[in-house]
């Protein structure tokens, strides 16, 4: 009895409280999963869609963006996004991740763990834009633009929605990045595709993807990594994380199935590129409401997301003749905005979700958040193009484009037999 009493007094004070260690372990795992989405998931997904002579250039762009975004996030990006609850921008009290607290906000997560998790979001968002200008962009422009875009677009919008800024104060919701990640990246990608111009031969004579197998492997990695992307956004290892992951998986499966059904109807064949793209469309559309929607609604989201994004890809490339090469706007941008607008409807309690507010009022706030974010992203992207154009060309020369960016820019080949 004496030994039992002694052991009882030696037990940690928080032993009866929340499972802090479990929450931390899950968020660290989720951080690794989200980084895995960029390296190697997104790099392979995009890399398989380009010509063999441009594979390394896509991977280099994703890798370089990861390095630059991580350093900027640690230095001051996190502080500006999450230090304080001012309407427009955070403070400078957390530079280089200093003055980290033991608990972030009302969670039981140490703040440095939260900062790490958010860093992986800051990495993948500008990397998504790469798909808009593959095979013809100047590498120096990619690095410079991505760094400035992260500071001027991603950081402010992250603060508005997640850091206590003015949009969150209005009641706008974004569970895991439909607005902060997909809307910002998608609309910026569309403008860059217009500014940089079409690839030679577009749209009449385009070389097909050199390795659909790589694209499918990358899509699979994105699907797995998205469990950390959406599930980790619950900031806890509990039922809310499980609900977000179930919704994520259901939307991905429904999106993939819907896309190949649409292909089957339109061209008579379901393709590997189609099933991979449909999966990503479903994932992007469920992201803003993953923690709020029930499983049935998530399936509807996947179907709607794939259907609308499929139509958007045809409209952008065939009707508008815009060479958004890997459909960043049509899939990520349209999907993210659509999911954000559907949130008050499909995540309502009547459909098994958790959204309780008035549907029309919620829809108005969501529409405002989407519109403001899209307008800000477009304005800053245009400004950065004009700012950087005199410093570094946005596009490589015709000869470099013909030779391929792997050899012309990096002096290497992905395949020696190519």
C-alpha positions, 0 to 999 in steps of 0.5 A, spaced: 500 500 500 505 504 501 509 503 495 502 504 491 501 511 494 508 513 493 507 511 485 501 515 485 504 521 488 510 520 482 505 520 477 505 526 472 500 531 474 497 531 467 496 524 467 488 524 468 488 530 463 488 530 455 492 525 452 497 530 450 503 525 447 498 522 443 496 529 440 503 531 439 505 524 436 499 525 431 501 532 429 508 530 428 506 524 423 501 529 420 506 534 418 511 528 415 505 526 411 503 533 408 511 534 407 511 527 403 505 530 399 510 535 396 516 531 396 515 526 392 508 526 391 506 532 388 513 532 384 512 525 381 504 527 380 507 533 376 513 530 373 509 524 370 505 529 366 510 533 362 515 530 357 521 526 359 526 532 358 522 536 363 522 531 369 527 534 373 526 541 372 519 540 375 522 536 381 527 541 382 522 547 382 518 543 387 524 542 391 527 549 391 520 552 393 520 547 399 527 550 401 525 557 400 518 556 403 521 553 409 526 558 411 522 564 410 516 560 414 521 559 420 524 566 420 518 570 420 512 567 416 509 564 422 510 570 426 506 574 421 501 569 420 499 567 427 502 572 432 496 575 435 489 577 432 490 583 429 485 584 423 490 584 417 496 581 419 500 578 425 506 581 429 513 580 429 513 576 436 515 569 434 521 571 429 525 564 428 520 561 432 522 564 438 517 565 444 513 558 443 508 557 448 507 550 451 499 550 448 497 553 442 491 557 443 485 552 446 489 546 444 494 541 448 499 542 442 505 545 444 506 551 439 512 549 436 509 542 433 503 547 431 508 551 427 511 545 424 505 543 421 503 549 418 510 550 415 508 544 411 502 547 408 506 553 407 511 549 403 506 545 398 501 551 396 506 555 392 509 548 389 502 547 387 502 553 382 508 550 378 503 546 374 501 552 371 507 553 367 511 547 366 516 546 360 517 553 359 518 557 365 525 561 368 527 557 374 530 564 377 523 567 376 520 561 380 524 561 386 523 569 386 516 569 385 514 563 390 518 567 395 515 573 394 508 570 393 508 566 400 510 572 404 505 577 400 499 572 399 499 566 403 501 569 409 496 574 410 490 569 407 493 564 412 492 570 418 485 572 415 482 565 416 486 561 421 490 566 425 484 570 428 484 575 422 478 579 419 475 573 415 475 568 421 472 574 425 466 574 420 465 567 421 468 564 415 470 557 415 476 553 412 478 547 415 484 545 412 485 550 406 480 550 401 481 558 401 488 559 404 491 553 399 487 552 393 484 558 392 490 562 392 494 557 388 489 556 383 487 563 381 494 565 381 496 559 377 491 561 372 494 568 371 501 566 371 499 561 365 496 567 361 502 572 363 507 566 361 504 564 355 502 557 351 507 552 350 509 551 343 504 547 339 498 548 344 493 546 343 493 543 336 500 539 337 501 537 344 506 531 346 502 526 351 505 525 358 511 521 358 510 517 364 502 516 367 505 511 371 509 516 375 503 520 375 499 515 378 504 513 383 504 521 385 497 521 386 497 515 390 502 519 395 497 525 395 491 521 397 495 518 403 498 524 405 492 528 404 490 524 411 495 528 414 493 534 411 485 534 413 486 529 419 491 533 422 487 540 421 483 537 427 489 538 431 488 532 436 488 525 435 481 523 436 474 522 433 474 529 429 481 527 426 478 520 424 471 524 421 476 528 417 479 522 414 473 518 413 470 524 409 477 525 405 477 518 403 470 518 401 471 524 397 477 522 393 474 515 391 468 518 389 471 524 385 476 518 382 470 514 380 466 520 377 472 523 373 473 516 369 465 515 368 465 522 365 471 520 360 468 513 359 462 517 356 466 523 352 472 519 349 470 512 350 476 510 355 477 511 362 484 513 363 490 513 368 491 520 368 483 521 369 482 517 375 488 520 378 486 527 376 479 525 379 482 523 385 485 530 386 479 534 384 475 530 390 480 531 395 481 539 393 473 540 394 472 536 400 478 540 404 475 546 406 469 542 409 473 535 411 472 536 419 465 539 418 461 534 413 459 527 414 461 521 410 454 521 405 455 529 404 463 527 402 461 522 397 456 528 394 462 533 394 467 528 391 462 527 385 460 534 384 467 536 385 470 531 379 464 533 375 465 541 375 472 540 375 472 536 369 468 541 365 472 546 368 479 543 365 475 543 358 473 550 358 479 553 360 483 549 355 479 548 349 474 554 350 479 559 353 485 556 350 489 558 356 495 553 357 494 552 365 498 546 363 497 541 369 490 544 370 492 547 377 486 552 376 481 547 374 482 542 379 485 545 385 482 552 384 475 551 382 475 545 387 477 549 393 472 554 391 467 550 390 468 546 396 468 552 400 461 555 397 458 548 398 460 548 406 454 551 409 449 547 405 453 540 405 456 540 412 449 542 415 446 538 421 441 536 416 446 532 412 450 529 418 455 535 418 456 540 424 455 546 421 449 550 425 449 557 422 443 559 417 445 556 410 444 563 406 448 567 411 453 562 411 454 562 404 454 569 404 460 569 408 464 564 404 462 567 398 466 573 401 472 570 403 473 566 396 472 573 392 476 577 397 482 571 397 481 570 389 482 578 388 488 579 393 491 573 389 490 576 382 492 583 384 499 581 388 500 575 382 500 581 377 504 586 381 509 580 382 510 579 375 511 586 373 516 587 378 520 581 376 519 582 369 525 587 368 529 583 373 529 576 370 525 573 364 518 569 366 520 564 360 526 561 357 528 562 350 525 558 344 531 554 344 531 552 351 524 550 351 526 546 345 532 542 348 528 541 355 529 545 361 532 539 364 538 540 360 538 547 358 537 550 365 540 544 370 545 541 365 542 534 367 537 529 364 532 525 368 533 519 363 540 517 360 537 514 354 532 520 352 
